[in-house]
Amino acid sequence: MRHVVFVVSLAIALGACDQAGRKEASELDRAVSAYREAENNRKPELALRIAQVPCEKKDICDARTACVTSAKPTGEGLSKKHLVEAFMANDFPKLQPGDPKAIEMLLELDAAEKLLVQGRDTLPACDEAMRQIRKAYSLR
């Protein structure tokens, strides 16, 4: 009888662990999907939400890290790009030739491009990690 109680208890505990993992996986999937579906102006904020998804299971933490590695620089790059676009539309026409602010904005645009490339180059690792998570936890 003790053996049966032990086996049942173990099954319940393992089921609870699977449910906790499935909940984490589902939260990460929702955060990544929201980020992917968002307009560019919301991506910086949603990239931070991906980073804030709690995780205890290694595979979910690894997937979160892979997605943050892509989303964070993309979000930062989009923010910088937006800043430069706003500058070009509003302030650039008012500048005198050789104004240091114009050079500063060119450097900002270059930094934005590098961040966007970094985000794009690391996106396949996030995609693969999320495919594995969705499969492992029967999501979608």
N, C-alpha and C positions, 0 to 999 in steps of 0.2 A: 504494500500500500504506500509506503514512503517513497518508493521508486516512482510510482504513478504521480504522486503529489509533486515530486521534484521535476519530472518531465513536463507536467502541466505548467508549473511555475516558470520553468525555463522557456517554454513556448510563449507564455504571456510576456515575459521580459523581452524576448527577441522580437515579438510583434510590436511591443511598445517602442523598441529601438528603431525598427523599420518605419513606424509611423512618425517618429521624431525626424528621422532622416528624410522621409518623404515630405514632411512639412517644410524642412529647410530647403530641400530641392525645389519644391513648389514656389517658395518665396523668392529664391534666386531666379527661377525661370520667369516669374512675373516681373521682377526688377529688370532683367535683361530684355525681356520683350517690350516693356514700357520704354526703355531707353532706345531700342531699335526703331520703334514705331513713332517716336516723338519727333516733333519739328526740331530743327537744329538749335533754336534758341533755348530749348529746354534740356538739351543733352548734358550740359555741364552739371546741372542740378541732379539729373537722373543718374549720371555716372557716380556721383557721391552716394546715392541710394544703393547702388549695387555694392559699393564698398561697405555699407552699413548692414547688409544682410547678415544675420547671425549664422554661424556654422560651427559645428562640432565634429562632423564627419570629415575625414581627410579628403575624400573625393569631392565633396561639395566645397570645402575650403579651397582646394586646388582649382576648381572651376571658377569660383568667385575671383581668385587671384588672376587667373587667365583673362577673365572678362574685364576686371579693373585695369589690367595692364593695357588693354586696348581702349576702353571707354574713357579713362581719365585723360590721357594725352589728347584724344579726339575732342573731348569736352573743352579742355584748355585751349586747344588750337582753334576751335570754333569761337570761343570767347575772344581770343586775340584778333581773329579775323573780323569779327563783328565790330570790335573797337576801331580797327583800321578803316573799315567801310564807313562807319559813322564819321570818323575824322575826315575821310576823303569827301564825303557828301557835305559836311558842314564847315570845316575849318580850312581845308586845303586851299580852296579858292582865295582865301584871305591872306595867305602867306606870301612873304617876299621871297624872291629867288635866293637860294642858299640857306634858308631858315633851318636851323638844326632840328626842329620838330618834324620836318619832312623826312630827314634821314632817320630819325628815331622811329617813325612810323614804318619806313622801309625795313628796318631791322625787326620791328614787331611783326610785320607781315612774313618775313623770312622765318622767324621763330614759330609763327603759326603754321606755316607750311611744313616745317620739320616735325612738329607735334602731330599734325594730321597724317603725315606719312608714317610716323611711328605707330599711331593708332591703327591705320590700315594694315600695316605689315604684321601686327600682332593679332588682328581679328580672326584669322583662321584657327589659332589655338583656342580662342574663346568658343568659336563655332563647334569645334570638335569636342571640347570639354562639355558643352551644353548638350550635344547629341548624346554623349555617354551618360550624362546625368538623366536626361529624359528617358533614355532606354532603361537604365538601372532602376529608376524609381517609377517606371510606367506612367510618365507624364505625357499628356496629349495623345 
